[in-house]
Amino acid sequence: MSFCSANVLAAPRDELLKGSMPTGLHTADHIVIVGYFVLLTLIGFYFWKRMRHVRDFFTGGNAIPWWLAGVSFYLTGFSAFSFVAYSEMAYRYGFVAVTLAWSAAVAMAVGTLFMASRWRRARIISPVEFLEARYNKQIRQVLAWAGIPLRVVDDGLKIYATGVFVSVGMGYDLKISIIVSGAVMLLYTFMGGLWAVVVTDYIQFIILTLGVVVLFPLVFAQVGSFQALAQGAQAGFLSPIGAPFSPLYVIAFYLLIILSYNGNWAFAQKFYSVRDERAARNAGMLAVGLKILGPPLFILPAMAARSLMPELMQPPNSPQYTYAALSLRFLPAGLMGLMIAAMFSATMSTLSGDYNVIASVITEDIYRRLFDKEASQKRLVIVGRIATLVIGAITITIGVTLIASARKGLFEVMVTVFGIFIGPMLIPMLLGLLSRRVTWRAAAVGIAAGLISGLSFYFYKTFVLAKQPGIDPNWLRYDYEAISILTNFAITLLATFLVTALGKVSAKERAKIDEFFARLTTPIDVSKTHALVTGEVFSPFYIIGWVTGGTGLLLLIASAVQPTGIGQYINLAAGIFICLLGYGFYHLHRRVMHKEAGLAREAARLATLASHEAEARVLE
């Protein structure tokens, strides 16, 4: 695959892809991009001094509102990777991209129904912290150390995808785009902890939704009908399952995503960062609803690009650029800049969440557990931020090296990496939350068997099957991948269950397991949550209102500097709407704080009354 250079990306915005990618952002776009990143940086500074305790930095003090956690839950799995990889798939193969994207909704539903309450009741700061109480110190350390590279590779894919979108949208070299994108993300992530992550996620959600909702009708006005999507495409373009993705592959992919989502550290973090179990379930169901509605909105326009932009199949262009090309062609100046900024920062927020949760593992499970059990809260927050910088630098390096690997497609890279490691890393972890019977020996054997199985399948494909003449590359890429994933899961489960069935559990280990599950069956006492214990009253509506209003103001400025036309009207309407939304959040903040102040006054009055009554009884 050839990647577009800055020279290739030199055509004006209104050029309709006649052999090269269009680009050239207008003044309105640059105003929006620069202003938007200033606003996001302010969010980080706003929360910077609020991170006094390690629990503040990694769990938001267990005070994240469920609706904010739900939106963040949704957006944590939504990045430039989603647009680049799924759009490429939709452009090449059709509606099957929507089918595969909906796997996230199924995964989130499973997690919400079976895991949300357990994660919250685990009462943890890092997602692998519970493994020592459930199994032992060694299993906790193995999954902590092994899980970090898996998350970092995943983040490298996301940075690569962001680089693709930025390079197309702004005309920069792909490698430079990845390095600059990663550096900016890295600077942002360590500022404000989990609160900054979830508030930023909400702003990204507003902007991305606006861009997608505006782009959808503009694209379909050109196509005319749903059936016209398949014009010039292969048979089965509109089918929910079609070549080269067989039903076996779809089943394997769904299982992979279900396991991946429910063992994903950043997703688990959203469940245990809220107030109680009910809030965790509400957050999960909100994310499920958004994951059902979202894929058709952003994937169907990519399918339409097959007939609108056939030149994307011709080098040096690529279907990886589908959504960026659609945005450049159909979105007005200003809103295009906002879309690039939001796409960039959506990945930045996803990485911010990943970096935050990886840092929590390094801080709590490695540094604090192994090196400094008596570390102060201030030192732990510093360690977390240093860990963020190191992980970010490694991720950027991986993103650059993926320029070569991504010749086979981002989607296939993701499936290959996850197919090897997800089973052995996450099955024992999740079984520890779900089953009383699994012992630490069974978990250890399951991890070892799964890793041996996954690596064996990968090496056999790479060094044996791939070298055989006449082998079908599509079978090797999809069906063999599905077989290896399913077999890897089966071997991991079989090894775990065999050791569980044949092994004996000592009285000491049984008591430890019973104690852990007693914790999982004990409801959360909200009066003992960190935020209430420290006595802090905090409303996120204030910063959300100001940043939302500031985003709307940027669109109004963009509309003022661009020529009269439909684009100006769209930016004007969108800017007014977002400003009003920001005012609504600010007004809601004032109501919440007024209510909290009233409750505080009432509590003080009752305390004073009780004191007077006690004094009167003493005098009597």
C-alpha positions in Angstrom: 0.0 0.0 0.0 1.3 3.4 -0.9 0.7 6.3 1.5 -0.1 9.7 0.3 2.6 12.3 0.8 2.2 16.0 1.2 2.7 16.5 -2.5 -0.1 14.1 -3.4 -2.3 15.9 -0.9 -2.1 19.3 -2.6 -5.4 19.5 -4.5 -8.0 22.0 -3.5 -11.0 21.0 -1.3 -13.5 21.1 -4.1 -11.6 18.7 -6.3 -13.6 15.5 -6.6 -10.8 13.0 -6.2 -9.7 12.9 -9.7 -6.8 10.6 -9.1 -5.5 12.2 -5.9 -6.7 13.1 -2.4 -8.1 16.5 -1.8 -6.9 18.7 1.1 -6.2 22.3 1.9 -7.9 23.4 5.1 -9.4 26.9 5.1 -8.8 29.6 7.7 -12.0 28.6 9.5 -10.6 25.1 9.9 -7.4 26.2 11.4 -9.2 28.6 13.8 -11.3 25.7 15.0 -8.5 23.2 15.3 -6.2 25.5 17.3 -9.0 26.8 19.5 -10.4 23.3 20.2 -7.0 22.0 21.4 -6.6 25.0 23.6 -10.0 24.2 25.2 -9.0 20.6 25.8 -5.7 21.6 27.4 -7.7 23.9 29.7 -9.7 20.8 30.9 -6.4 19.2 31.9 -5.2 22.2 33.8 -8.6 22.6 35.5 -8.3 19.1 37.0 -4.5 19.2 37.6 -4.6 20.4 41.2 -7.6 18.3 42.1 -5.6 15.1 41.8 -4.5 14.9 45.5 -5.1 11.2 46.0 -4.2 8.2 43.9 -7.9 7.3 44.0 -8.8 10.7 42.5 -6.3 10.2 39.7 -7.3 6.6 38.8 -11.0 6.3 39.7 -12.3 9.8 39.9 -12.9 9.2 43.6 -15.7 6.8 42.7 -17.8 9.9 42.0 -18.1 9.9 38.2 -21.8 10.4 37.2 -23.2 7.4 35.5 -24.2 9.3 32.3 -20.6 10.7 32.0 -19.1 7.3 32.6 -21.5 5.8 30.0 -20.5 8.3 27.3 -16.8 7.7 28.2 -17.4 4.0 28.1 -18.8 4.4 24.6 -16.1 6.7 23.4 -13.2 4.7 24.9 -13.8 2.2 22.2 -14.3 4.9 19.6 -11.3 6.5 17.9 -9.8 7.3 14.6 -9.1 3.6 14.4 -12.9 3.0 14.2 -13.2 5.5 11.3 -10.1 4.3 9.4 -10.4 0.5 9.8 -14.2 0.1 9.7 -14.5 2.6 6.9 -11.9 0.8 4.8 -13.8 -2.5 5.4 -17.1 -0.9 4.5 -15.6 0.6 1.3 -14.2 -2.7 0.3 -16.7 -5.3 1.5 -20.0 -3.5 2.4 -22.5 -3.9 5.2 -20.5 -6.7 6.9 -18.6 -3.8 8.5 -21.7 -2.8 10.4 -22.3 -6.4 11.5 -18.8 -6.6 12.9 -19.0 -3.1 14.5 -22.2 -4.2 16.3 -20.1 -6.8 18.2 -19.2 -4.0 20.6 -22.8 -3.5 21.5 -23.2 -7.2 22.3 -19.9 -7.2 24.3 -21.0 -4.2 26.3 -24.4 -5.8 27.0 -22.8 -9.0 28.3 -20.4 -7.0 30.4 -23.2 -4.8 31.8 -25.4 -7.8 32.7 -22.8 -10.0 34.2 -19.7 -7.9 35.2 -20.7 -4.3 36.1 -21.8 -5.0 39.7 -18.8 -7.3 40.3 -16.3 -4.8 39.0 -17.8 -2.1 41.3 -18.0 -4.3 44.3 -14.4 -5.4 43.9 -13.5 -2.0 45.4 -10.3 -1.6 43.5 -8.0 1.2 42.1 -6.4 -0.9 39.3 -8.2 -3.6 37.2 -5.8 -6.4 38.1 -5.6 -5.5 41.8 -8.3 -8.0 42.7 -6.2 -10.9 41.3 -4.0 -11.1 44.4 -7.1 -11.4 46.7 -8.7 -13.9 44.3 -5.6 -16.0 43.2 -2.2 -14.9 44.5 0.6 -12.4 44.1 2.2 -14.3 41.2 -0.9 -14.4 39.0 -1.5 -10.7 39.7 2.1 -9.8 38.6 2.0 -12.1 35.5 -1.2 -10.5 34.2 -0.1 -7.0 35.1 3.3 -7.4 33.3 1.8 -9.3 30.3 -1.3 -7.1 29.9 0.7 -3.9 29.6 2.3 -4.8 26.2 -1.1 -5.9 24.9 -2.6 -2.5 25.7 0.4 -0.7 24.3 0.2 -2.5 21.0 -3.5 -1.7 20.8 -2.7 2.0 21.5 0.0 1.9 18.8 -2.7 0.9 16.3 -4.9 3.8 17.4 -2.0 6.3 17.0 -1.3 4.9 13.5 -5.0 5.4 12.6 -4.9 8.9 13.9 -1.8 9.7 11.8 -3.7 8.4 8.7 -6.6 10.7 9.3 -4.5 13.8 10.2 -2.1 13.2 7.2 -5.0 13.1 4.8 -7.0 15.9 6.4 -4.0 18.3 6.9 -1.6 17.1 4.2 1.2 16.1 6.4 3.6 13.1 6.0 2.2 10.0 7.7 5.2 9.4 9.9 5.3 13.0 11.0 1.6 12.9 11.7 2.0 9.9 13.9 4.9 11.4 15.9 3.2 14.8 16.3 -0.2 13.3 17.2 1.4 11.0 19.7 3.4 13.7 21.3 0.3 16.0 21.7 -1.7 13.1 23.2 1.2 12.3 25.6 1.4 15.9 26.8 -2.4 15.9 27.5 -2.8 12.5 29.2 -1.0 13.0 32.5 -2.6 16.3 33.4 -6.0 15.7 34.9 -6.5 12.0 35.7 -9.7 10.2 35.1 -11.9 13.2 35.6 -10.2 15.0 32.7 -10.5 11.8 30.6 -14.3 11.5 31.1 -15.0 15.2 30.7 -13.0 15.3 27.5 -14.8 12.2 26.3 -18.1 14.0 26.6 -16.9 17.0 24.6 -15.6 14.6 21.9 -19.0 12.8 21.9 -20.8 16.1 21.2 -18.5 17.1 18.4 -18.2 13.7 16.7 -22.0 13.2 16.8 -22.4 16.6 15.2 -19.9 15.8 12.5 -21.4 12.4 11.7 -25.0 13.6 11.8 -24.2 16.5 9.4 -22.1 14.3 7.0 -24.7 11.5 6.8 -27.5 13.4 5.0 -25.0 15.3 2.8 -23.5 12.0 1.5 -26.9 10.3 1.0 -28.2 13.3 -0.9 -25.6 12.4 -3.5 -26.3 8.6 -3.5 -30.1 8.8 -3.6 -31.1 5.4 -2.1 -29.8 2.5 0.1 -29.7 0.2 -3.0 -27.5 2.7 -4.8 -24.8 2.0 -2.3 -23.9 -1.2 -4.1 -23.4 0.5 -7.5 -20.1 -0.7 -8.9 -19.5 -3.0 -6.0 -19.2 -6.8 -5.8 -22.2 -9.1 -5.1 -23.2 -9.3 -1.5 -22.1 -5.7 -0.8 -25.4 -5.1 1.2 -25.5 -8.4 2.9 -24.9 -8.6 6.7 -22.3 -11.3 6.2 -20.3 -11.6 3.0 -16.9 -12.5 1.5 -14.2 -12.6 2.6 -15.8 -12.7 6.1 -17.3 -16.2 6.5 -19.9 -16.9 9.3 -17.2 -18.8 11.1 -15.0 -15.6 11.1 -17.9 -13.5 12.3 -18.6 -15.9 15.2 -14.9 -15.9 16.2 -14.7 -12.1 15.9 -17.8 -11.7 18.2 -16.2 -14.0 20.8 -13.0 -12.1 20.5 -14.6 -8.7 21.0 -16.9 -10.0 23.9 -13.8 -11.2 25.7 -11.7 -8.2 24.8 -14.2 -5.6 25.9 -15.0 -7.3 29.2 -11.4 -7.8 30.1 -10.4 -4.4 28.8 -8.8 -2.4 31.7 -10.1 0.9 30.5 -13.7 -0.4 30.2 -13.6 -2.0 33.7 -12.3 1.3 35.1 -15.5 3.0 34.0 -17.6 0.4 36.0 -15.6 0.8 39.2 -15.2 4.6 39.0 -18.9 5.4 39.6 -20.9 5.7 42.8 -22.5 2.2 43.1 -23.7 -0.9 41.3 -26.8 0.7 39.9 -24.7 3.6 38.4 -22.4 1.0 36.9 -25.3 -0.8 35.2 -26.8 2.5 33.9 -23.5 3.5 32.5 -23.2 0.2 30.6 -26.7 0.3 29.2 -26.2 3.9 27.9 -23.0 2.7 26.1 -24.9 -0.3 24.6 -27.5 2.0 23.2 -24.9 4.3 21.7 -23.0 1.4 20.2 -26.2 0.2 18.4 -27.0 3.6 16.9 -23.4 4.7 16.1 -22.1 2.2 13.5 -24.7 2.7 10.8 -24.3 6.5 11.0 -20.6 6.5 10.3 -20.2 3.3 8.3 -23.0 3.7 5.7 -21.4 6.9 4.3 -18.2 4.9 3.8 -20.2 2.3 1.8 -21.6 5.2 -0.3 -18.0 6.3 -1.0 -17.6 3.1 -3.1 -19.8 4.6 -5.8 -19.0 8.3 -5.1 -15.2 7.9 -4.9 -14.0 4.9 -7.0 -10.6 6.5 -7.3 -9.8 5.5 -3.7 -9.0 2.0 -5.0 -6.2 3.4 -7.2 -2.7 4.0 -5.8 -1.4 6.2 -4.3 -4.9 6.6 -2.7 -6.3 3.9 -0.4 -9.6 2.9 1.1 -8.0 3.7 4.5 -8.6 7.3 3.6 -12.4 6.9 3.0 -13.8 8.8 5.9 -11.2 11.6 5.7 -12.0 11.9 2.0 -15.7 12.1 2.6 -15.2 14.7 5.3 -13.0 16.8 3.1 -15.5 16.6 0.2 -18.8 17.2 2.0 -18.2 19.0 5.3 -18.0 22.8 5.2 -14.9 24.7 6.3 -14.8 25.0 10.0 -16.8 21.9 10.6 -14.2 20.0 8.7 -11.5 21.4 11.0 -13.7 20.5 14.0 -14.0 17.0 12.7 -10.3 16.6 12.3 -9.8 18.0 15.8 -12.4 15.8 17.3 -11.1 12.7 15.5 -7.7 13.4 16.7 -8.8 14.1 20.3 -11.2 11.2 20.4 -8.2 9.0 19.9 -6.4 11.2 22.4 -9.2 10.6 24.9 -9.1 6.9 24.2 -5.4 6.8 24.8 -5.7 9.0 27.8 -8.1 6.5 29.3 -5.7 3.6 28.4 -2.6 5.5 29.7 -4.4 6.3 32.9 -5.5 2.7 33.5 -2.1 1.3 32.5 -0.4 3.8 34.8 -2.8 2.6 37.6 -1.5 -1.0 37.0 2.2 0.1 37.1 1.6 2.3 40.1 -0.6 0.0 42.3 0.3 -3.5 41.1 4.0 -3.1 40.4 5.5 0.0 42.1 3.4 0.1 45.3 3.1 -3.7 45.6 6.7 -4.6 44.9 8.9 -1.6 45.7 7.2 1.0 48.1 4.3 -0.2 50.1 4.4 2.9 52.3 4.5 5.4 49.4 2.6 8.7 50.0 -0.3 9.7 47.9 1.7 12.5 46.3 4.5 10.1 45.3 2.0 7.6 43.8 0.4 10.3 41.6 3.9 11.3 40.4 4.8 7.7 39.7 1.5 7.4 37.7 2.4 10.4 35.6 5.9 9.2 34.9 4.5 5.8 33.9 2.2 7.6 31.5 5.1 9.4 29.8 7.1 6.1 29.3 4.1 4.2 28.0 3.2 7.0 25.6 6.8 7.1 24.2 6.7 3.4 23.5 3.2 3.7 21.9 4.4 6.4 19.5 7.3 4.1 18.4 4.9 1.3 17.8 2.7 3.6 15.7 5.6 4.5 13.5 6.6 0.9 12.9 3.1 0.0 12.0 3.5 1.9 8.8 5.0 -1.2 7.3 2.8 -3.8 9.1 -0.4 -2.0 8.1 0.1 -3.1 4.5 -2.2 -6.0 5.4 -4.8 -3.6 6.9 -5.3 -2.2 10.3 -8.2 -4.5 11.0 -6.2 -7.7 10.3 -3.3 -6.4 12.5 -5.7 -5.9 15.4 -7.3 -9.3 15.0 -3.9 -11.1 14.8 -2.5 -9.5 17.9 -5.6 -9.8 19.9 -6.2 -13.4 18.7 -2.9 -14.5 20.2 -3.1 -12.8 23.6 -6.7 -12.1 24.5 -7.7 -15.6 25.4 -4.8 -16.5 27.8 -4.7 -13.0 29.3 -8.4 -12.4 29.9 -10.1 -15.8 30.4 -8.4 -16.6 33.7 -9.0 -13.0 34.8 -12.7 -13.0 34.1 -13.2 -16.5 35.5 -11.7 -15.2 38.7 -14.7 -12.8 39.0 -17.3 -15.3 37.8 -16.4 -18.7 39.3 -15.6 -19.8 42.8 -14.1 -23.1 41.6 -11.1 -21.9 39.5 -7.9 -22.0 41.5 -4.6 -20.1 41.0 -3.0 -23.3 39.6 -5.8 -23.6 37.0 -5.4 -20.0 36.1 -1.6 -20.4 35.7 -2.0 -23.5 33.5 -4.7 -21.8 31.4 -2.4 -18.7 30.8 0.5 -20.9 29.7 -1.6 -23.2 27.5 -3.3 -20.3 25.7 0.0 -18.4 25.0 1.6 -21.6 23.6 -1.4 -22.3 21.5 -1.7 -18.7 20.1 2.0 -18.4 19.3 2.1 -21.8 17.7 -0.8 -21.0 15.4 0.8 -17.7 14.4 4.2 -19.1 13.7 2.8 -22.0 11.7 0.8 -19.6 9.6 3.7 -17.2 9.1 6.6 -19.6 8.5 4.8 -22.7 7.0 1.4 -22.0 5.5 2.3 -18.6 4.0 5.2 -20.1 2.1 3.2 -22.8 0.4 2.5 -22.1 -3.2 -1.1 -21.8 -4.3 -2.6 -21.2 -0.8 -5.6 -18.9 -0.8 -4.5 -15.7 1.0 -8.1 -14.9 1.9 -8.5 -18.3 3.6 -5.2 -17.7 5.4 -6.2 -14.2 6.5 -9.7 -14.8 7.6 -10.8 -18.5 8.0 -7.5 -19.6 9.5 -7.5 -16.7 11.8 -11.0 -17.6 13.0 -9.9 -21.2 13.5 -6.9 -20.2 15.5 -8.9 -17.8 17.7 -11.6 -20.3 18.5 -9.0 -23.1 19.1 -7.0 -20.8 21.3 -10.0 -19.9 23.4 -11.0 -23.6 23.7 -7.5 -24.7 24.7 -7.3 -22.0 27.4 -10.7 -22.9 28.8 -10.0 -26.7 28.6 -6.7 -26.4 30.4 -8.2 -24.2 33.1 -11.2 -26.4 33.7 -9.2 -29.7 33.6 -6.8 -28.5 36.4 -9.8 -27.2 38.3 -11.6 -30.5 38.0 -8.6 -32.7 38.8 -6.9 -30.5 41.4 -7.6 -30.2 45.1 -8.3 -26.9 47.0 -6.7 -26.5 50.4 -8.7 -25.2 53.3 -6.6 -22.0 53.3 -7.2 -21.3 49.6 -11.0 -22.1 49.9 -11.2 -19.6 52.8 -9.4 -17.0 50.6 -11.8 -17.5 47.7 -14.9 -17.4 50.0 -13.6 -14.1 51.5 -13.2 -12.6 48.0 -16.7 -13.6 46.8 -18.2 -12.3 50.1 -16.8 -8.9 49.0 -18.5 -9.3 45.6 -21.9 -10.0 47.2 -21.7 -7.1 49.6 -23.4 -3.9 48.2 -21.5 -0.7 48.1 -22.1 1.7 51.0 -22.1 5.0 49.3 -21.6 6.9 52.5 -18.1 5.4 52.6 -17.1 6.3 49.1 -13.9 8.3 48.7 -15.7 11.5 47.6 -18.0 11.5 50.6 -15.4 10.5 53.1 -13.2 13.5 52.0 -16.2 15.8 52.2 -15.6 17.2 48.7 -18.6 18.4 46.6 -17.8 18.6 42.9 -20.0 19.2 39.9 -18.5 18.5 36.4 -21.3 20.7 34.8 -19.2 23.8 35.3 -16.2 22.9 33.2 -18.5 20.9 30.7 -20.6 24.0 30.2 -17.7 26.4 29.6 -15.9 24.1 27.2 -19.1 23.2 25.3 -19.9 26.9 25.0 -16.3 27.6 23.9 -16.6 25.0 21.2 -19.9 26.5 19.9 -18.1 29.9 19.9 -15.4 28.5 17.7 -18.0 27.4 15.1 -19.6 30.9 15.2 -16.2 32.5 14.6 -15.6 30.0 11.7 -19.0 30.9 10.2 -18.0 34.6 10.3 -14.7 34.2 8.4 -16.0 31.9 5.6 -17.9 32.8 2.4 -21.7 32.9 2.4 -23.2 29.5 1.6 -24.6 26.3 2.9 -21.4 25.7 4.9 -21.7 29.0 6.7 -25.3 28.3 7.6 -24.5 24.8 9.0 -21.7 26.2 11.1 -23.9 29.1 12.4 -26.7 26.7 13.3 -24.3 24.2 14.9 -22.5 26.9 16.8 -25.7 28.4 18.3 -27.0 24.9 19.3 -23.7 24.0 21.0 -23.6 27.4 22.8 -27.1 26.9 24.1 -26.1 23.4 25.2 -23.1 24.8 27.1 -25.4 27.4 28.8 -27.7 24.6 29.8 -24.8 22.7 31.5 -23.7 25.9 33.3 -27.3 26.5 34.5 -27.5 22.9 35.7 -24.2 23.4 37.6 -25.6 26.4 39.4 -28.7 24.4 40.4 -26.7 21.4 41.6 -24.4 23.6 43.7 -27.3 25.5 45.1 -28.9 22.2 46.1 -25.7 21.0 47.6 -25.3 24.3 49.5 -28.8 23.9 50.8 -28.1 20.4 52.0 -24.9 21.5 53.7 -26.8 24.3 55.5 -29.5 21.9 56.6 -26.9 19.4 57.8 -25.1 22.2 59.8 -28.5 23.3 61.2 -29.3 19.8 62.4 -25.8 19.4 63.8 -26.2 22.7 65.8 -29.7 21.6 67.0 -28.4 18.3 68.1 -25.5 20.0 69.9 -28.0 22.4 71.7 -30.2 19.4 72.7 -27.2 17.6 74.1 -26.1 20.7 76.1 -29.7 21.0 77.5 -29.7 17.4 78.6 -26.4 17.9 80.4 -27.7 21.0 82.2 -30.8 19.0 83.3 
